[in-house]
């Protein structure tokens, strides 16, 4: 089972503020523990939305349009993530309880979402194509 631990952005991270050294030290120690346990798949912070873009799709199926950042709703943006693979929801919950507080001096939270696995879908030629290219199966 794969889970994504999602750290929400703040006005400071959107302004390009880098994390303090103490937080980086805590995060490094936490991620080392995940790696030593063999559950860490990936982890990183994201650049501010001012360096990103969105592709918008019209309901009528027209040509997609590109909208450059920054984006206004900071509380809806992702500032970083950690991707883990564990045996159960309970194990994922135990690891996320140990996640260092991502923002100092402000009330914040992390969000955890389970990823779909190919086995969650009905067998289908499209699902087999994903399996063949190594997408969606935790590898």
N, CA, C and O atoms as CSV, one atom per row, in Angstrom:
chain,resi,resn,atom,element,x,y,z
A,1,UNK,N,N,0.841,-1.171,0.000
A,1,UNK,CA,C,0.000,0.000,0.000
A,1,UNK,C,C,0.892,1.241,0.000
A,1,UNK,O,O,1.816,1.372,0.802
A,2,UNK,N,N,0.584,2.133,-0.917
A,2,UNK,CA,C,1.350,3.372,-0.998
A,2,UNK,C,C,0.507,4.533,-0.489
A,2,UNK,O,O,-0.699,4.606,-0.729
A,3,UNK,N,N,1.170,5.429,0.216
A,3,UNK,CA,C,0.516,6.605,0.764
A,3,UNK,C,C,1.363,7.824,0.472
A,3,UNK,O,O,2.592,7.762,0.500
A,4,UNK,N,N,0.694,8.945,0.187
A,4,UNK,CA,C,1.386,10.212,0.004
A,4,UNK,C,C,1.077,11.094,1.206
A,4,UNK,O,O,-0.082,11.353,1.528
A,5,UNK,N,N,2.135,11.546,1.856
A,5,UNK,CA,C,2.032,12.494,2.957
A,5,UNK,C,C,2.210,13.870,2.317
A,5,UNK,O,O,3.269,14.177,1.768
A,6,UNK,N,N,1.180,14.680,2.393
A,6,UNK,CA,C,1.152,15.961,1.676
A,6,UNK,C,C,1.316,17.111,2.663
A,6,UNK,O,O,0.561,17.240,3.627
A,7,UNK,N,N,2.321,17.944,2.400
A,7,UNK,CA,C,2.551,19.147,3.201
A,7,UNK,C,C,1.958,20.314,2.431
A,7,UNK,O,O,2.301,20.540,1.271
A,8,UNK,N,N,1.081,21.043,3.068
A,8,UNK,CA,C,0.447,22.195,2.430
A,8,UNK,C,C,1.408,23.386,2.383
A,8,UNK,O,O,2.259,23.546,3.258
A,9,UNK,N,N,1.261,24.198,1.374
A,9,UNK,CA,C,2.056,25.414,1.233
A,9,UNK,C,C,1.551,26.476,2.203
A,9,UNK,O,O,0.439,26.388,2.724
A,10,UNK,N,N,2.382,27.466,2.430
A,10,UNK,CA,C,1.998,28.633,3.239
A,10,UNK,C,C,2.356,29.885,2.443
A,10,UNK,O,O,2.988,29.804,1.390
A,11,UNK,N,N,1.949,31.027,2.952
A,11,UNK,CA,C,2.319,32.285,2.295
A,11,UNK,C,C,3.844,32.418,2.233
A,11,UNK,O,O,4.388,32.937,1.259
A,12,UNK,N,N,4.522,31.946,3.273
A,12,UNK,CA,C,5.990,32.033,3.308
A,12,UNK,C,C,6.627,31.126,2.250
A,12,UNK,O,O,7.536,31.553,1.538
A,13,UNK,N,N,6.158,29.880,2.143
A,13,UNK,CA,C,6.744,28.980,1.139
A,13,UNK,C,C,6.426,29.467,-0.264
A,13,UNK,O,O,7.242,29.318,-1.173
A,14,UNK,N,N,5.249,30.046,-0.447
A,14,UNK,CA,C,4.885,30.594,-1.754
A,14,UNK,C,C,5.723,31.826,-2.100
A,14,UNK,O,O,5.906,32.151,-3.273
A,15,UNK,N,N,6.232,32.511,-1.065
A,15,UNK,CA,C,7.105,33.664,-1.300
A,15,UNK,C,C,8.549,33.221,-1.563
A,15,UNK,O,O,9.418,34.046,-1.847
A,16,UNK,N,N,8.794,31.913,-1.464
A,16,UNK,CA,C,10.126,31.386,-1.743
A,16,UNK,C,C,10.999,31.196,-0.522
A,16,UNK,O,O,12.180,30.874,-0.650
A,17,UNK,N,N,10.428,31.393,0.681
A,17,UNK,CA,C,11.213,31.208,1.902
A,17,UNK,C,C,11.637,29.744,2.024
A,17,UNK,O,O,10.824,28.834,1.864
A,18,UNK,N,N,12.912,29.537,2.307
A,18,UNK,CA,C,13.443,28.194,2.476
A,18,UNK,C,C,13.261,27.758,3.932
A,18,UNK,O,O,13.233,28.603,4.828
A,19,UNK,N,N,13.137,26.458,4.177
A,19,UNK,CA,C,12.986,25.979,5.558
A,19,UNK,C,C,14.230,26.286,6.394
A,19,UNK,O,O,15.345,26.350,5.875
A,20,UNK,N,N,14.019,26.469,7.675
A,20,UNK,CA,C,15.131,26.709,8.590
A,20,UNK,C,C,15.971,25.442,8.719
A,20,UNK,O,O,15.480,24.334,8.501
A,21,UNK,N,N,17.222,25.617,9.070
A,21,UNK,CA,C,18.161,24.507,9.210
A,21,UNK,C,C,17.662,23.455,10.206
A,21,UNK,O,O,17.809,22.256,9.970
A,22,UNK,N,N,17.081,23.899,11.303
A,22,UNK,CA,C,16.589,22.963,12.327
A,22,UNK,C,C,15.497,22.054,11.759
A,22,UNK,O,O,15.463,20.858,12.049
A,23,UNK,N,N,14.612,22.626,10.953
A,23,UNK,CA,C,13.558,21.817,10.343
A,23,UNK,C,C,14.154,20.844,9.330
A,23,UNK,O,O,13.741,19.685,9.271
A,24,UNK,N,N,15.112,21.296,8.538
A,24,UNK,CA,C,15.757,20.403,7.579
A,24,UNK,C,C,16.442,19.236,8.294
A,24,UNK,O,O,16.421,18.107,7.803
A,25,UNK,N,N,17.040,19.505,9.437
A,25,UNK,CA,C,17.679,18.454,10.231
A,25,UNK,C,C,16.653,17.436,10.702
A,25,UNK,O,O,16.888,16.231,10.611
A,26,UNK,N,N,15.517,17.909,11.205
A,26,UNK,CA,C,14.438,17.007,11.652
A,26,UNK,C,C,13.888,16.189,10.490
A,26,UNK,O,O,13.673,14.984,10.617
A,27,UNK,N,N,13.663,16.847,9.362
A,27,UNK,CA,C,13.129,16.149,8.194
A,27,UNK,C,C,14.113,15.092,7.688
A,27,UNK,O,O,13.708,13.990,7.315
A,28,UNK,N,N,15.408,15.431,7.676
A,28,UNK,CA,C,16.416,14.475,7.231
A,28,UNK,C,C,16.423,13.247,8.144
A,28,UNK,O,O,16.496,12.117,7.662
A,29,UNK,N,N,16.349,13.465,9.444
A,29,UNK,CA,C,16.328,12.339,10.390
A,29,UNK,C,C,15.095,11.468,10.184
A,29,UNK,O,O,15.190,10.241,10.189
A,30,UNK,N,N,13.945,12.096,10.004
A,30,UNK,CA,C,12.701,11.356,9.769
A,30,UNK,C,C,12.803,10.530,8.487
A,30,UNK,O,O,12.457,9.349,8.477
A,31,UNK,N,N,13.273,11.144,7.423
A,31,UNK,CA,C,13.369,10.437,6.144
A,31,UNK,C,C,14.438,9.343,6.181
A,31,UNK,O,O,14.307,8.330,5.494
A,32,UNK,N,N,15.486,9.539,6.969
A,32,UNK,CA,C,16.464,8.470,7.164
A,32,UNK,C,C,15.812,7.262,7.832
A,32,UNK,O,O,16.082,6.120,7.459
A,33,UNK,N,N,14.953,7.516,8.819
A,33,UNK,CA,C,14.249,6.426,9.495
A,33,UNK,C,C,13.341,5.682,8.519
A,33,UNK,O,O,13.280,4.452,8.533
A,34,UNK,N,N,12.637,6.435,7.671
A,34,UNK,CA,C,11.792,5.798,6.654
A,34,UNK,C,C,12.634,4.930,5.715
A,34,UNK,O,O,12.266,3.799,5.399
A,35,UNK,N,N,13.768,5.479,5.276
A,35,UNK,CA,C,14.643,4.746,4.358
A,35,UNK,C,C,15.197,3.489,5.017
A,35,UNK,O,O,15.231,2.427,4.397
A,36,UNK,N,N,15.631,3.604,6.274
A,36,UNK,CA,C,16.173,2.443,6.988
A,36,UNK,C,C,15.116,1.361,7.183
A,36,UNK,O,O,15.438,0.173,7.212
A,37,UNK,N,N,13.864,1.766,7.316
A,37,UNK,CA,C,12.763,0.805,7.466
A,37,UNK,C,C,12.338,0.223,6.119
A,37,UNK,O,O,11.535,-0.708,6.065
A,38,UNK,N,N,12.880,0.776,5.031
A,38,UNK,CA,C,12.553,0.271,3.702
A,38,UNK,C,C,11.200,0.693,3.174
A,38,UNK,O,O,10.653,0.033,2.291
A,39,UNK,N,N,10.641,1.786,3.696
A,39,UNK,CA,C,9.309,2.221,3.272
A,39,UNK,C,C,9.312,3.515,2.459
A,39,UNK,O,O,8.277,3.888,1.906
A,40,UNK,N,N,10.440,4.202,2.376
A,40,UNK,CA,C,10.513,5.472,1.662
A,40,UNK,C,C,10.627,5.246,0.161
A,40,UNK,O,O,11.530,4.547,-0.298
A,41,UNK,N,N,9.715,5.837,-0.602
A,41,UNK,CA,C,9.767,5.770,-2.068
A,41,UNK,C,C,10.304,7.063,-2.666
A,41,UNK,O,O,11.094,7.030,-3.610
A,42,UNK,N,N,9.877,8.212,-2.117
A,42,UNK,CA,C,10.308,9.497,-2.654
A,42,UNK,C,C,9.886,10.585,-1.674
A,42,UNK,O,O,8.961,10.394,-0.885
A,43,UNK,N,N,10.563,11.720,-1.728
A,43,UNK,CA,C,10.191,12.862,-0.896
A,43,UNK,C,C,10.905,14.098,-1.413
A,43,UNK,O,O,12.073,14.044,-1.799
A,44,UNK,N,N,10.186,15.211,-1.414
A,44,UNK,CA,C,10.811,16.481,-1.786
A,44,UNK,C,C,9.860,17.643,-1.522
A,44,UNK,O,O,8.656,17.460,-1.342
A,45,UNK,N,N,10.425,18.820,-1.505
A,45,UNK,CA,C,9.628,20.037,-1.436
A,45,UNK,C,C,9.372,20.534,-2.844
A,45,UNK,O,O,10.077,20.165,-3.783
A,46,UNK,N,N,8.371,21.363,-2.984
A,46,UNK,CA,C,8.020,21.909,-4.291
A,46,UNK,C,C,8.344,23.399,-4.350
A,46,UNK,O,O,8.214,24.118,-3.360
A,47,UNK,N,N,8.764,23.840,-5.518
A,47,UNK,CA,C,9.019,25.260,-5.749
A,47,UNK,C,C,7.689,26.015,-5.635
A,47,UNK,O,O,6.630,25.404,-5.777
A,48,UNK,N,N,7.721,27.320,-5.385
A,48,UNK,CA,C,6.480,28.105,-5.311
A,48,UNK,C,C,5.668,27.998,-6.608
A,48,UNK,O,O,6.214,27.749,-7.683
A,49,UNK,N,N,4.368,28.192,-6.477
A,49,UNK,CA,C,3.480,28.088,-7.645
A,49,UNK,C,C,3.782,29.151,-8.693
A,49,UNK,O,O,3.355,29.019,-9.840
A,50,UNK,N,N,4.509,30.202,-8.323
A,50,UNK,CA,C,4.887,31.219,-9.313
A,50,UNK,C,C,5.787,30.636,-10.396
A,50,UNK,O,O,5.921,31.218,-11.472
A,51,UNK,N,N,6.399,29.499,-10.119
A,51,UNK,CA,C,7.253,28.834,-11.098
A,51,UNK,C,C,6.518,27.709,-11.823
A,51,UNK,O,O,7.119,26.960,-12.593
A,52,UNK,N,N,5.219,27.596,-11.571
A,52,UNK,CA,C,4.434,26.519,-12.168
A,52,UNK,C,C,3.330,27.028,-13.064
A,52,UNK,O,O,3.239,28.221,-13.354
A,53,UNK,N,N,2.504,26.116,-13.491
A,53,UNK,CA,C,1.362,26.435,-14.342
A,53,UNK,C,C,0.293,25.374,-14.167
A,53,UNK,O,O,0.538,24.305,-13.606
A,54,UNK,N,N,-0.872,25.683,-14.649
A,54,UNK,CA,C,-1.998,24.744,-14.669
A,54,UNK,C,C,-2.478,24.611,-16.099
A,54,UNK,O,O,-2.413,25.561,-16.878
A,55,UNK,N,N,-2.951,23.448,-16.433
A,55,UNK,CA,C,-3.594,23.230,-17.723
A,55,UNK,C,C,-5.080,23.066,-17.430
A,55,UNK,O,O,-5.481,22.171,-16.686
A,56,UNK,N,N,-5.890,23.937,-18.019
A,56,UNK,CA,C,-7.336,23.901,-17.810
A,56,UNK,C,C,-8.014,23.262,-19.009
A,56,UNK,O,O,-7.699,23.567,-20.160
A,57,UNK,N,N,-8.956,22.365,-18.714
A,57,UNK,CA,C,-9.706,21.648,-19.745
A,57,UNK,C,C,-11.144,22.130,-19.731
A,57,UNK,O,O,-11.801,22.115,-18.690
A,58,UNK,N,N,-11.628,22.552,-20.873
A,58,UNK,CA,C,-13.005,23.035,-20.988
A,58,UNK,C,C,-13.970,21.858,-20.989
A,58,UNK,O,O,-13.641,20.776,-21.475
A,59,UNK,N,N,-15.155,22.074,-20.445
A,59,UNK,CA,C,-16.173,21.029,-20.401
A,59,UNK,C,C,-16.598,20.597,-21.800
A,59,UNK,O,O,-17.016,19.457,-22.002
A,60,UNK,N,N,-16.490,21.508,-22.763
A,60,UNK,CA,C,-16.924,21.186,-24.120
A,60,UNK,C,C,-15.867,20.411,-24.917
A,60,UNK,O,O,-16.069,20.104,-26.092
A,61,UNK,N,N,-14.737,20.097,-24.264
A,61,UNK,CA,C,-13.701,19.331,-24.948
A,61,UNK,C,C,-12.809,20.173,-25.835
A,61,UNK,O,O,-12.026,19.636,-26.618
A,62,UNK,N,N,-12.919,21.484,-25.721
A,62,UNK,CA,C,-12.077,22.376,-26.529
A,62,UNK,C,C,-10.608,22.259,-26.160
A,62,UNK,O,O,-10.225,21.484,-25.283
A,63,UNK,N,N,-9.815,23.031,-26.835
A,63,UNK,CA,C,-8.377,23.001,-26.628
A,63,UNK,C,C,-8.030,23.410,-25.190
A,63,UNK,O,O,-8.545,24.414,-24.697
A,64,UNK,N,N,-7.173,22.654,-24.518
A,64,UNK,CA,C,-6.757,23.018,-23.162
A,64,UNK,C,C,-6.013,24.353,-23.173
A,64,UNK,O,O,-5.339,24.690,-24.146
A,65,UNK,N,N,-6.141,25.104,-22.084
A,65,UNK,CA,C,-5.418,26.373,-21.966
A,65,UNK,C,C,-4.439,26.295,-20.803
A,65,UNK,O,O,-4.665,25.574,-19.830
A,66,UNK,N,N,-3.362,27.038,-20.916
A,66,UNK,CA,C,-2.329,27.063,-19.887
A,66,UNK,C,C,-2.457,28.349,-19.090
A,66,UNK,O,O,-2.554,29.439,-19.654
A,67,UNK,N,N,-2.455,28.207,-17.759
A,67,UNK,CA,C,-2.527,29.348,-16.850
A,67,UNK,C,C,-1.257,29.326,-16.005
A,67,UNK,O,O,-1.015,28.374,-15.263
A,68,UNK,N,N,-0.452,30.372,-16.118
A,68,UNK,CA,C,0.772,30.461,-15.336
A,68,UNK,C,C,0.478,30.844,-13.897
A,68,UNK,O,O,-0.477,31.571,-13.622
A,69,UNK,N,N,1.316,30.344,-12.963
A,69,UNK,CA,C,1.223,30.719,-11.576
A,69,UNK,C,C,1.753,32.133,-11.403
A,69,UNK,O,O,2.277,32.701,-12.362
A,70,UNK,N,N,1.641,32.714,-10.240
A,70,UNK,CA,C,1.259,32.066,-8.989
A,70,UNK,C,C,-0.249,31.918,-8.847
A,70,UNK,O,O,-1.032,32.561,-9.545
A,71,UNK,N,N,-0.624,31.047,-7.916
A,71,UNK,CA,C,-2.032,30.784,-7.668
A,71,UNK,C,C,-2.422,31.349,-6.311
A,71,UNK,O,O,-1.653,31.275,-5.353
A,72,UNK,N,N,-3.617,31.911,-6.238
A,72,UNK,CA,C,-4.057,32.695,-5.081
A,72,UNK,C,C,-4.323,31.855,-3.840
A,72,UNK,O,O,-3.885,32.226,-2.751
A,73,UNK,N,N,-5.019,30.749,-3.970
A,73,UNK,CA,C,-5.444,29.967,-2.808
A,73,UNK,C,C,-4.302,29.137,-2.231
A,73,UNK,O,O,-4.204,27.937,-2.489
A,74,UNK,N,N,-3.438,29.786,-1.448
A,74,UNK,CA,C,-2.268,29.131,-0.878
A,74,UNK,C,C,-2.640,27.888,-0.082
A,74,UNK,O,O,-1.942,26.877,-0.160
A,75,UNK,N,N,-3.726,27.944,0.681
A,75,UNK,CA,C,-4.099,26.805,1.531
A,75,UNK,C,C,-4.441,25.559,0.712
A,75,UNK,O,O,-4.471,24.456,1.258
A,76,UNK,N,N,-4.693,25.715,-0.566
A,76,UNK,CA,C,-5.006,24.580,-1.437
A,76,UNK,C,C,-3.775,24.030,-2.148
A,76,UNK,O,O,-3.863,23.007,-2.827
A,77,UNK,N,N,-2.640,24.685,-2.005
A,77,UNK,CA,C,-1.434,24.283,-2.727
A,77,UNK,C,C,-0.602,23.292,-1.930
A,77,UNK,O,O,-0.643,23.275,-0.700
A,78,UNK,N,N,0.140,22.480,-2.633
A,78,UNK,CA,C,1.028,21.512,-2.017
A,78,UNK,C,C,2.436,22.108,-1.971
A,78,UNK,O,O,2.939,22.617,-2.973
A,79,UNK,N,N,3.062,22.039,-0.798
A,79,UNK,CA,C,4.410,22.560,-0.631
A,79,UNK,C,C,5.467,21.470,-0.708
A,79,UNK,O,O,6.639,21.753,-0.956
A,80,UNK,N,N,5.057,20.224,-0.496
A,80,UNK,CA,C,5.987,19.107,-0.548
A,80,UNK,C,C,5.255,17.812,-0.267
A,80,UNK,O,O,4.071,17.810,0.069
A,81,UNK,N,N,5.977,16.706,-0.409
A,81,UNK,CA,C,5.353,15.408,-0.170
A,81,UNK,C,C,6.389,14.373,0.220
A,81,UNK,O,O,7.583,14.532,-0.034
A,82,UNK,N,N,5.910,13.318,0.839
A,82,UNK,CA,C,6.693,12.123,1.112
A,82,UNK,C,C,5.841,10.942,0.671
A,82,UNK,O,O,4.670,10.843,1.036
A,83,UNK,N,N,6.424,10.064,-0.101
A,83,UNK,CA,C,5.709,8.896,-0.618
A,83,UNK,C,C,6.271,7.654,0.062
A,83,UNK,O,O,7.471,7.386,-0.008
A,84,UNK,N,N,5.392,6.896,0.721
A,84,UNK,CA,C,5.823,5.688,1.430
A,84,UNK,C,C,5.051,4.476,0.936
A,84,UNK,O,O,3.947,4.601,0.406
A,85,UNK,N,N,5.648,3.298,1.117
A,85,UNK,CA,C,4.979,2.031,0.809
A,85,UNK,C,C,5.071,1.162,2.048
A,85,UNK,O,O,6.159,0.805,2.499
A,86,UNK,N,N,3.909,0.829,2.590
A,86,UNK,CA,C,3.819,0.090,3.847
A,86,UNK,C,C,2.843,-1.073,3.690
A,86,UNK,O,O,2.210,-1.229,2.646
A,87,UNK,N,N,2.731,-1.884,4.733
A,87,UNK,CA,C,1.861,-3.068,4.680
A,87,UNK,C,C,0.404,-2.767,5.016
A,87,UNK,O,O,-0.489,-3.524,4.636
A,88,UNK,N,N,0.155,-1.654,5.732
A,88,UNK,CA,C,-1.215,-1.398,6.179
A,88,UNK,C,C,-1.444,0.095,6.404
A,88,UNK,O,O,-0.507,0.889,6.482
A,89,UNK,N,N,-2.721,0.443,6.504
A,89,UNK,CA,C,-3.105,1.816,6.827
A,89,UNK,C,C,-2.579,2.192,8.203
A,89,UNK,O,O,-2.131,3.318,8.417
A,90,UNK,N,N,-2.635,1.254,9.130
A,90,UNK,CA,C,-2.178,1.500,10.489
A,90,UNK,C,C,-0.683,1.828,10.517
A,90,UNK,O,O,-0.255,2.716,11.255
A,91,UNK,N,N,0.114,1.110,9.713
A,91,UNK,CA,C,1.548,1.399,9.644
A,91,UNK,C,C,1.780,2.800,9.068
A,91,UNK,O,O,2.637,3.541,9.550
A,92,UNK,N,N,1.011,3.155,8.037
A,92,UNK,CA,C,1.120,4.498,7.465
A,92,UNK,C,C,0.760,5.554,8.506
A,92,UNK,O,O,1.409,6.597,8.589
A,93,UNK,N,N,-0.264,5.286,9.292
A,93,UNK,CA,C,-0.679,6.218,10.338
A,93,UNK,C,C,0.416,6.389,11.384
A,93,UNK,O,O,0.668,7.503,11.842
A,94,UNK,N,N,1.059,5.305,11.760
A,94,UNK,CA,C,2.152,5.389,12.735
A,94,UNK,C,C,3.302,6.239,12.205
A,94,UNK,O,O,3.862,7.051,12.941
A,95,UNK,N,N,3.655,6.059,10.941
A,95,UNK,CA,C,4.733,6.871,10.361
A,95,UNK,C,C,4.329,8.345,10.286
A,95,UNK,O,O,5.150,9.222,10.554
A,96,UNK,N,N,3.082,8.625,9.927
A,96,UNK,CA,C,2.679,10.028,9.783
A,96,UNK,C,C,2.557,10.726,11.135
A,96,UNK,O,O,2.715,11.944,11.217
A,97,UNK,N,N,2.285,9.987,12.170
A,97,UNK,CA,C,2.270,10.596,13.506
A,97,UNK,C,C,3.655,11.104,13.897
A,97,UNK,O,O,3.773,12.009,14.723
A,98,UNK,N,N,4.687,10.537,13.316
A,98,UNK,CA,C,6.068,10.908,13.624
A,98,UNK,C,C,6.591,12.020,12.719
A,98,UNK,O,O,7.704,12.506,12.920
A,99,UNK,N,N,5.806,12.426,11.730
A,99,UNK,CA,C,6.237,13.450,10.784
A,99,UNK,C,C,6.488,14.760,11.524
A,99,UNK,O,O,5.626,15.205,12.282
A,100,UNK,N,N,7.649,15.388,11.323
A,100,UNK,CA,C,7.919,16.669,12.010
A,100,UNK,C,C,6.933,17.754,11.564
A,100,UNK,O,O,6.502,17.778,10.411
A,101,UNK,N,N,6.585,18.642,12.486
A,101,UNK,CA,C,5.701,19.759,12.144
A,101,UNK,C,C,6.354,20.549,11.012
A,101,UNK,O,O,7.465,21.052,11.178
A,102,UNK,N,N,5.686,20.665,9.865
A,102,UNK,CA,C,6.336,21.252,8.695
A,102,UNK,C,C,6.501,22.766,8.709
A,102,UNK,O,O,7.296,23.304,7.938
A,103,UNK,N,N,5.767,23.464,9.573
A,103,UNK,CA,C,5.847,24.929,9.607
A,103,UNK,C,C,5.933,25.368,11.067
A,103,UNK,O,O,5.111,24.972,11.893
A,104,UNK,N,N,6.918,26.175,11.370
A,104,UNK,CA,C,7.132,26.650,12.745
A,104,UNK,C,C,6.317,27.905,13.013
A,104,UNK,O,O,6.241,28.804,12.176
A,105,UNK,N,N,5.715,27.953,14.181
A,105,UNK,CA,C,5.044,29.169,14.613
A,105,UNK,C,C,3.654,29.387,14.041
A,105,UNK,O,O,3.028,30.407,14.328
A,106,UNK,N,N,3.156,28.449,13.234
A,106,UNK,CA,C,1.788,28.577,12.730
A,106,UNK,C,C,1.093,27.222,12.861
A,106,UNK,O,O,1.725,26.169,12.783
A,107,UNK,N,N,-0.190,27.278,13.056
A,107,UNK,CA,C,-0.976,26.056,13.100
A,107,UNK,C,C,-1.003,25.457,11.694
A,107,UNK,O,O,-1.268,26.169,10.725
A,108,UNK,N,N,-0.734,24.172,11.577
A,108,UNK,CA,C,-0.707,23.553,10.255
A,108,UNK,C,C,-1.064,22.080,10.361
A,108,UNK,O,O,-1.213,21.540,11.457
A,109,UNK,N,N,-1.199,21.449,9.222
A,109,UNK,CA,C,-1.485,20.017,9.204
A,109,UNK,C,C,-0.841,19.394,7.974
A,109,UNK,O,O,-0.455,20.088,7.033
A,110,UNK,N,N,-0.735,18.079,8.004
A,110,UNK,CA,C,-0.352,17.339,6.812
A,110,UNK,C,C,-1.568,16.518,6.414
A,110,UNK,O,O,-2.409,16.187,7.249
A,111,UNK,N,N,-1.651,16.197,5.147
A,111,UNK,CA,C,-2.752,15.375,4.633
A,111,UNK,C,C,-2.138,14.080,4.123
A,111,UNK,O,O,-1.062,14.090,3.526
A,112,UNK,N,N,-2.819,12.969,4.358
A,112,UNK,CA,C,-2.323,11.681,3.895
A,112,UNK,C,C,-3.380,11.051,3.002
A,112,UNK,O,O,-4.554,10.967,3.362
A,113,UNK,N,N,-2.937,10.607,1.825
A,113,UNK,CA,C,-3.854,9.988,0.865
A,113,UNK,C,C,-3.249,8.687,0.369
A,113,UNK,O,O,-2.060,8.614,0.059
A,114,UNK,N,N,-4.085,7.664,0.300
A,114,UNK,CA,C,-3.643,6.385,-0.246
A,114,UNK,C,C,-3.674,6.448,-1.769
A,114,UNK,O,O,-4.604,7.007,-2.351
A,115,UNK,N,N,-2.672,5.883,-2.407
A,115,UNK,CA,C,-2.619,5.838,-3.865
A,115,UNK,C,C,-3.388,4.627,-4.361
A,115,UNK,O,O,-3.444,3.602,-3.682
A,116,UNK,N,N,-3.975,4.738,-5.534
A,116,UNK,CA,C,-4.582,3.583,-6.177
A,116,UNK,C,C,-3.475,2.649,-6.636
A,116,UNK,O,O,-2.404,3.098,-7.043
A,117,UNK,N,N,-3.732,1.368,-6.569
A,117,UNK,CA,C,-2.856,0.353,-7.140
A,117,UNK,C,C,-3.595,-0.217,-8.344
A,117,UNK,O,O,-4.824,-0.156,-8.400
A,118,UNK,N,N,-2.871,-0.764,-9.296
A,118,UNK,CA,C,-3.523,-1.321,-10.489
A,118,UNK,C,C,-4.523,-2.409,-10.124
A,118,UNK,O,O,-5.514,-2.612,-10.827
A,119,UNK,N,N,-4.262,-3.102,-9.030
A,119,UNK,CA,C,-5.173,-4.163,-8.587
A,119,UNK,C,C,-6.523,-3.622,-8.118
A,119,UNK,O,O,-7.478,-4.387,-7.982
A,120,UNK,N,N,-6.614,-2.334,-7.874
A,120,UNK,CA,C,-7.871,-1.714,-7.445
A,120,UNK,C,C,-8.869,-1.588,-8.595
A,120,UNK,O,O,-10.061,-1.380,-8.368
A,121,UNK,N,N,-8.379,-1.714,-9.830
A,121,UNK,CA,C,-9.217,-1.545,-11.014
A,121,UNK,C,C,-9.614,-2.899,-11.579
A,121,UNK,O,O,-8.925,-3.901,-11.385
A,122,UNK,N,N,-10.739,-2.905,-12.283
A,122,UNK,CA,C,-11.156,-4.118,-12.988
A,122,UNK,C,C,-10.133,-4.409,-14.087
A,122,UNK,O,O,-9.624,-3.484,-14.719
A,123,UNK,N,N,-9.830,-5.688,-14.317
A,123,UNK,CA,C,-8.899,-6.017,-15.403
A,123,UNK,C,C,-9.390,-5.443,-16.730
A,123,UNK,O,O,-10.575,-5.509,-17.057
A,124,UNK,N,N,-8.448,-4.878,-17.484
A,124,UNK,CA,C,-8.806,-4.171,-18.704
A,124,UNK,C,C,-7.524,-4.010,-19.514
A,124,UNK,O,O,-6.431,-4.019,-18.949
A,125,UNK,N,N,-7.648,-3.865,-20.808
A,125,UNK,CA,C,-6.470,-3.695,-21.665
A,125,UNK,C,C,-5.679,-2.436,-21.269
A,125,UNK,O,O,-4.449,-2.432,-21.318
A,126,UNK,N,N,-6.383,-1.387,-20.883
A,126,UNK,CA,C,-5.705,-0.155,-20.476
A,126,UNK,C,C,-4.889,-0.375,-19.203
A,126,UNK,O,O,-3.766,0.117,-19.088
A,127,UNK,N,N,-5.447,-1.103,-18.264
A,127,UNK,CA,C,-4.737,-1.392,-17.016
A,127,UNK,C,C,-3.492,-2.224,-17.315
A,127,UNK,O,O,-2.442,-2.006,-16.711
A,128,UNK,N,N,-3.600,-3.164,-18.232
A,128,UNK,CA,C,-2.447,-3.974,-18.629
A,128,UNK,C,C,-1.373,-3.105,-19.277
A,128,UNK,O,O,-0.182,-3.341,-19.072
A,129,UNK,N,N,-1.773,-2.122,-20.041
A,129,UNK,CA,C,-0.801,-1.191,-20.644
A,129,UNK,C,C,-0.036,-0.442,-19.561
A,129,UNK,O,O,1.183,-0.288,-19.647
A,130,UNK,N,N,-0.763,0.030,-18.532
A,130,UNK,CA,C,-0.086,0.704,-17.417
A,130,UNK,C,C,0.905,-0.246,-16.745
A,130,UNK,O,O,2.027,0.149,-16.425
A,131,UNK,N,N,0.495,-1.485,-16.535
A,131,UNK,CA,C,1.358,-2.475,-15.903
A,131,UNK,C,C,2.633,-2.695,-16.734
A,131,UNK,O,O,3.728,-2.797,-16.179
A,132,UNK,N,N,2.488,-2.766,-18.044
A,132,UNK,CA,C,3.628,-3.003,-18.928
A,132,UNK,C,C,4.642,-1.869,-18.902
A,132,UNK,O,O,5.843,-2.104,-19.030
A,133,UNK,N,N,4.163,-0.644,-18.736
A,133,UNK,CA,C,5.108,0.477,-18.699
A,133,UNK,C,C,5.564,0.813,-17.269
A,133,UNK,O,O,6.338,1.747,-17.061
A,134,UNK,N,N,5.076,0.046,-16.294
A,134,UNK,CA,C,5.531,0.225,-14.926
A,134,UNK,C,C,4.918,1.396,-14.190
A,134,UNK,O,O,5.525,1.926,-13.259
A,135,UNK,N,N,3.726,1.809,-14.587
A,135,UNK,CA,C,3.045,2.927,-13.945
A,135,UNK,C,C,1.931,2.404,-13.056
A,135,UNK,O,O,1.158,1.537,-13.462
A,136,UNK,N,N,1.849,2.936,-11.833
A,136,UNK,CA,C,0.730,2.634,-10.954
A,136,UNK,C,C,0.826,1.324,-10.204
A,136,UNK,O,O,-0.148,0.893,-9.588
A,137,UNK,N,N,1.985,0.680,-10.244
A,137,UNK,CA,C,2.075,-0.599,-9.546
A,137,UNK,C,C,3.112,-0.577,-8.427
A,137,UNK,O,O,3.512,-1.628,-7.928
A,138,UNK,N,N,3.539,0.599,-8.039
A,138,UNK,CA,C,4.449,0.706,-6.910
A,138,UNK,C,C,5.884,0.331,-7.218
A,138,UNK,O,O,6.682,0.152,-6.298
A,139,UNK,N,N,6.229,0.209,-8.482
A,139,UNK,CA,C,7.609,-0.150,-8.833
A,139,UNK,C,C,8.355,1.036,-9.390
A,139,UNK,O,O,9.530,0.918,-9.738
